[in-house]
Amino acid sequence: MRIVIIGGVAGGMSAATRLRRLNEDAEIIILEKGPYVSFANCGLPYYTGGEIKNREALLVQTPQSLHARFKLDVRPYSEAIAINAEAKTVTVRSGADTYDLTYDKLVLSPGAKAIIPPAEGLEEAENLFTLRNIPDVDKITAYIDQHKPKRAVVIGAGFIGLEMAENLTKRGIRVILIEKAPQVLPPLDEEMAAFVELELIRQGVRVITGTAAVAFRDKGKTVVLDNGESFASELTLMSIGVAPDTGLAQAAGIAVGQRGGIIVNQHYETNLKDIYAVGDAIIVKQTVTGEDALIALASPANRHGRQAADVISGMDRINTGSLGTAIVRVFKLTAASTGLNERQLRQADKTYSCVHVAGNSHATYYPGAQWMLIKLLFHPETGEIYGAQAVGGEGVDKRIDVLATAIKAGLKANELPELELAYAPPFGSAKDPVNMVGYAALNVMEGITHTIQWYELREKMAEGYQLIDVRMAVERKSGFIQDSINIPLDDLRSRLNELDPDRPYIVSCQAGLRSYIAERILRQHGFTVLNLDGAYGLYSVVRPEDIDQ
């Protein structure tokens, strides 16, 4: 049996090596249009910044090593330019030569390509780059070494854009980060992304949101925005997103769906017999909603390749979809998400509640504990977990992984307190942040607490609610929410007579624990009261204009 694989990174190479382990006698040919296969494209920004010093470390395998260990016929600089599904042939261009290659099974793993929208002066720009592969990173590093730029513009504040903003800054380059969306890191909700933006600003990155680059003048040395502003740029990185690279598939008659993504069934089969597709180019099912989605991530791509290889080898494997779990480091901050955010839940017409819980990476009495904030999105009655987000320092990765696993396993929000997570003071807490976010969700589900979100506060205060800050008076010296009154929690019971029993109240503290206690006190004394979820610590970051000192 001859198996031809188009695309030698992630999904394609995962398929190839798994096929060999299951089929020693199969002829396996990998076509890669570029010079490299099996490279670590997620490491490219860190090589740019010098954190990964050895370029060879990015080359996980070579054609020679793959042949020696797996007897794979790896063909770099070999671009598949046509597929004849009826004749079961692939037309290959290698240098000046073109030839036809027959197959019994064909696996497509073309990946995704950088989106470059039309703009004035784009073709003439001499300092404009994208970052998807080794040749891209070679061009960028060579340009930096030769021209030694002092100013750079990064267009797009997604994962690659943020990683490049960090790594260019670490090379001593002043960075302007431009994002068309109203916030950086669009997969996160606004209030969680606000912490990311704050960290970028702290590290000297200028952040401009809600606008787009529309023109490149002076051979790219001037970047013009749609609001009329312009900036000098000695190096510009375009990182506004990716789209499935499926031109070859479409030309062959392979069915595609949203944004040109390849349609496959649960066994990775396309509409054409004996042709399979994996990786960033295929449409998958979003795990929570079951709806079609394009999720370009390395982990799912590798899983697709292995599972498609199993199917080709006669094993029963089903693609159960993807949550889109992702993480990024932004200087001293880590941001991660899994599942759906609030915008996606509204689009899906889902009924949901959310809670924010502040915690620490490990026991606070053990030195070095680092702060984190976890957001959980769930159904207020059933407890079905829709998604989670986290920002903070060390330990964010551990918690988002636990929550992603919980969603995949079908655990409910009210079951999170039951998780027995490893605890010793250097590693965690007796009440882990994952447990705590579960307790907070359980309180909402059982009606023990009634919360409002940060974006509801001003509306409620306009309706007549009085905001009570239950922090200590000394804490207010560093800032407080406008139009709030201060009654420290420890004084609340003795000062109930100062409150109007006919007026509704909202309580807030620094992180949410003290305001929850205050809510319970007031509610049991007959007051109408709501708890500001996330409290002052969250509100002050996402709405700094509402803070007085």
N, C-alpha and C positions, 0 to 999 in steps of 0.2 A: 504494500500500500504506500502510495506517495502522498504525503501531506505537505501542502505549501502554505506558509504563513506569511502574510504581508504585514510588516511592522515588527521590528525587533526590540521593542522596549516594553517594559511592564507586562501588559496582558499577552502580547505575542510571545515573549520569551518565557513567561510562566507556562503558557500552553505548550511550547516546544519542549521544555525540560520535563514536564509532566508526561507528555506523550512518549518521550523516550523511556522514561521509567516504566511505563505500562506496555510499550511496544518496542522491544529490542530490535525487531526485524524491519520496522517501518523506515521508509526513506523520508526524512524530514528536512525541508528546505525553508530557510528564512530569508525573505527579501527585505532589505532595508535601503531606502533611497539615500540616506545619509551615510557618513563615514563610520558611525559608531552604533553599537547595539548594547543593550543592557547597561545603560549608563544611569547614574543617579541624578535625574533632572531636578529632584527636590533639593539637592544640595548646591545647585548652581549659584543662588544668591550668596551663600556663605563662602563659596570660593571667590566670588567677586569682592567680598569684604575682607578676605584674607584669613577668615576664621578656619576654613579648610585650606591648608597651605599647599598640599600636594595635588596637582591636577589629576594625576593617575588614580588617586583615590576615588574619583568620580566614575571611573571605568570599572564597573563591577565585574564584567567579563569581557573577553575579546573573542573574535571569531576563532582564533587558534585554541584558546582555553576551552571554549564550548565544543569544539570538534574533538579535542583530546578527551574530555570527560564524558560528553554526551553523544559523540558521533553525529553532530549536527552540521549540516551544510549551510553555513551562514554566508550570505552574499551582500556585503555592503556596497554602496554606490550602485544599487540595483533597484530601479524604480519600476513598480508595476504600473503600466500605462493603460491597460485594457484587460477586461475579463470577458471571456466567451463562455457563459454558463452552459450552453448547449453542447459545445465541443469540449468543455471542461479544460480550458487552457487559460493561461495568464500570459499576456505579452509584456516582456521585460525589456527596459532600456538600461544598458550598462555602458556608460561612456558613449562612444559613437556606434555601438552595436545594439541591435534589437533582435530578440529571439522569443519564441513561444515555448512555454513550459506547461506540460500537462499535469493534472492533479486528480487524485481520487477524492480528497477532502481539501477544502480551502478555508482558512481561518483569516478573517480580516481584523487587524488591530492597528488602524491608521492613526488613532489618537485624535487630538484636537489641535487646532491652529490658532495662533493669536489673532484676535479681532483688531483690524486696523480700519477705522471708519474713514470715509473720504474727507479730506481737508485741504485747504489751499496751501500749496508749497510742500506738500508731503513728499513728492517725488524728488524734489531738489534738496531736501534736508540731508546734510552730511553727518549729522551727529545724533540721528534718531535710531533707536534700537528696540528690539523685542528680546525676550528671554524664554526660550523653549528647549534648547538643546546645547550640546557642547560647542558647535561652531558659533552659536550666538554668544555664549559666555567668553569664548576666545576673542571675538570681535570687541566686546565691551572692555575686557581687561587690557587688550592691546591698545585700545583708544585711550583708556585712562593712563596707562604707562607712557604713552607717547605725548599726549596733550596735557596731562595733569590738570584736569578741569577743577575749578573751585566752586562752580555753581551747577546744579543739576535740577531738572524738572522730571518728576515721576508722575505720569498720567494714569490714574487708576489706583484706588486705595483698597483693592482686594488683597488676597494673601501674598501674591508675588510683589505687588506694589509696596506693601508694608515691609516685606523682607528686604527689598532693594532699597527702600528709604533708609532703613536701619544700617544696612551694610555700606551704602555710599557715605552716610554720615560718619561711620567708623573709619572711613578712608580720608576723612577731613574735608569732605565735599558738603557744601551747604545745599540742602534739599528743599524744594518746594513740592508739596504733594497736592495734586489736583484730583478731585473726585466729583463726577457729575451728580451722584446721588446726594441726598441731604446729609449724609454721614459717612464716615470711614467704615470699612468692613461691613458692607451691606448684609451679609448673612446674620449678623447680630442685630438685636433690637436697639433702638436709639439710645436708651439709657446705658446699656452695656457698652456700646461702641463709644460713648462719651468718655469712658475711662481710657480707652485706647487713644483717642484723640488727645486727651490731656497728657498722656505719657509721651506722645510724639512731640507735643509742644515743649514739654519739659526738656526734651533732648535736643531742642534747637531746630526741629523740622517745622516749616511753615505749612499749615494745613488750610486748604481752600476747598470747601464743599459747595455743592449746589450749582456748579458751573462746569463747563467743558471746554477743551481746547478746540478751536475751529480753524486755526491757521498757523503755519510755520514760515517765517520770513527770514531773510538774510541767510539762506541755506540752512535753516533750522536754528539759528542763533537767537531768534526771537520767537517766543510762544505767545499766541494771541488767544484770549478767552472769549467766550460768547457774551460776557458782560462788558467787553471793551478793554479790560486790563491786558497788559502784556508784560512778559518777563524775559530777561536775558537768560539764556541757557547754553552752557557749554557742552552739556550731555543731556539727552532726553530719552527716557525709557517709557515706551508705550506698554501698559499692562492693564487694559480695560476689560480683559476677559478672553475667553476662548470659545470657539465654535467647532463642532464636529468636522473633521476633515474627511468628507464623504463624497467628494466629486467622482472618484473612481467607482465607488459603489453605485451611485446614482446612474452613471453612464452605462453600467452593466445591467440595469433594470432591477436593482435591489431596492425594495420598498423603504422609504424614509418617512419620518414624521416630523415632530416639532423641531424647528431650527436645523432641519436636515439630518437629524440623528437617525441611525439605522434601526429599523424595527426588527426585533427578534422575539421569539417565543421564550418560554421559561427555560428552554434547553439551548439557548443561544443560536438557534437556527433562523436564518433569514427566509424570505419567501422563495429563494432559489435553492433547489436540491443540492445537498452536500456543501453548501456555503454557510459558514458560521461567522459571527462577529462578536468581539469583546472589547472591553475598555471604554475610554472616554467617548468614543464615537457612537455608542449604542444608547438607546432609550431603555431605561430601567423603570421599575415601579418604586415610587417613594414608599417606604415601609409603613409609615403611619397612615397615609391617605389611600394608598393603592393606586394613585394616579401616575401617569407617565411623567418621567423626569429625566433630565440630563445632569449627571453628577460626575464631574471630572476629578477623580481622586485616585491616588496610587493604590491604596489598599483594595478598593473594589475592583480595580482593573486587574490586579494580580489574582484576585479570587476568580474573576470571570475566566481568565486564561486557564487556570487549573480545572475549573468545572467544565469548561468546553472540551478540554482534553479528555476528561472522564467520560463525557457523553460520546465523543467520537470513539472511545475505547469500549463502548458498550455498557457503561455504568449509568445508573439512574441518578442524575443530579438536576436540581432545580434552582434557578436564580430567584431567591426570595426577595430581592430588591435591596435598596440601600437607604440608610438614614442620612447620609451626607455628613458623617462625623468628621470634624476638622479642627485643627489647632494651629496657632501661629504665635511666635515670640516677637514681641515688639519692645526692644531694648530690655528693660527690667520687668516688663509685664508680659503675662501669658493670657491669651484669649482663646476660648474654645467653644464649640457648639455641636449639638447633635439634634437630629429631628427637625421639627418645624419651629419657626419664630412666630411672633404675633401677627405680622403682616400676612404670612402664609396661612395662618389659622383663620384670619378674617376672610381671605380669598376663598378658602375652602368651606366657609360658613360653619365653622366649628364653634360650639359653646365651650368656653375655656375659662379657667382662672389661672393666676400666676402668683408665685411668692418669691421673694428675694431673701436670702439668708447670708449674712456675713459670718465667716468662720476663719480658721487658721489651718496652716498646713500640718501642724502637729500641736501637742500640748503647749499652751502658752508659757507654762513655767519652765519648760525646757528651752534653752537658748536657740535663737534663730528662727522662731516661728514666723511664718509669712502670711499676710492677710489674703483672703480671697472672698469673692462675692459669687454666689450661685443663684441662678434663676431657674425655676421649674415651671413648666407649662403643662396643665393637666385638666381633665374634665372634673368639674366641681362636685359631681354626684358619683360617677363611676370610678373616678381616680385614674382613668387611663392616662398614661404619660404621653404627651405629644412632643415634647422637646425640652432641651435644657441648654443653658449657656453659663459660662463661668469666666471671670477675669480675676487676675491676681498674680501671686508669685508662685513659688514652688508648690507642687501638689495639685495644681489645676488639672493637669493631664490625668492623674489618677482618678479624680472625681468625675470628670466627663466620661472617662472610659467605663466607670461603674454605672453611670446613668445610661449610657448608650447600651450597655449590656442588659440593663433592667428593661429598657424599651423593647429590645429584641426578644427578651425572654417573656414579655407580656406581663411584667410586674406592674402593680398599681402604685400610685403615689403613696397611699396609706400603708403599703408593704415595705417601703424604704426604711422605716425605723427598725424593721426586723432583720435587716442585713447585718451580719456579723463580720465586720471588717477588722483587719489586723490592727492591733493597738499596742504600742509601747511609746513612751514619751518622745523619742526622737522621730517617730514615724507617723503618728496620728493622735487622735483624741478618743477618749472613752465614748464621747458622743461625736462621731464623725460629722463633718458638714453634710454628707449625704444623708445620714440619719436625721440631722436637724432640719434639712429641707423637707424631708418626709413628715416630720412632726408638724412643721408649719402648714404643709398641705392638708394634713389630717385635721388640724384645727379649723381650717377653712371648710373642709368637707362636712364636718360635724357641727358647724355653726358656732363654734366656741369663739372664733374671732371673725370680725367683719372688716375686711380691708378695702382700701382704695389704692389705686396706682398713682404714680407721680403726675401723670398727665390729667388726672381727675381733680387734683387738689384745688386749683384756682376756681374751677366750676363749682365745687362744693362750698368753698368759702363765699363765693358770690351768692349762693343760696341761703347763707346765714350761718353756716358752720363756723365755730371758733376753733382755731388751731392752738392746742396746748403743747408746749415744748416741755417735756418732763426731764430734760437733762439738768445737771448742776449749773448754777449761775456762772461758774467759772468757765464752763464749756461754751457758753453763749458768747463769750468775749472773742472767740475765734470766728464767729458768724452765726446767724440765725435766720430762719425763714421770715420774710416780711409779714407783718400783721399777726404774729404769734404772740402768745403770752407765756410766761415761764412759771411753772409750778413744779419744782423737782419731785421726782417720784417718791422719795422718802418723806416728803411733806404733804403728799396729796391727800391722804386720809384726814389729816388735821385741817385741811383747807377746803374741804368740800363745800363749806358754807359760802365760799366766794363764787361758786358756780351757780348759774341760773338753771334750775331743773327743767325749764321749758325750752332751753336752747340746745341744739345738737352740737356735739364736739368732735374734733379730730385730734388724735394724740400722735406725737412723734418724739423720738429720742435720737440717739446717734446711729444705731444699727437696726433697731427693731425689737430687741428683747424687753427693754424697760417700757416701751410704749405698749407692748402686748400685756405686760403686768398692769399698767395703768388702765388699759381698756377693760380688763377683767374687774378691777376695783370699781371703776365708774359704772360699768354695766350692772354689777350686782348691787349698786346703790341707786338704781333706777334711771340712770342717765342714758340718753341716746348718744352713741359714740362709735366712731370709725377709727381704724388704725391705718396710718400712712405706711404702706408696705415699702420696705427699704429705708424708711425714715430719712433723717437729715443727711446722712452719709451718702445716700444715693441722690437725693433731690438737689443737693448743693453742687454736684458734678454736672448733672444734666440740665439744670436751670440756674446757673450762677447769677443771672441777672435778677433773680428773686431773693438774693441773699443780702442781708444787711450786717453791719458790724458795729 
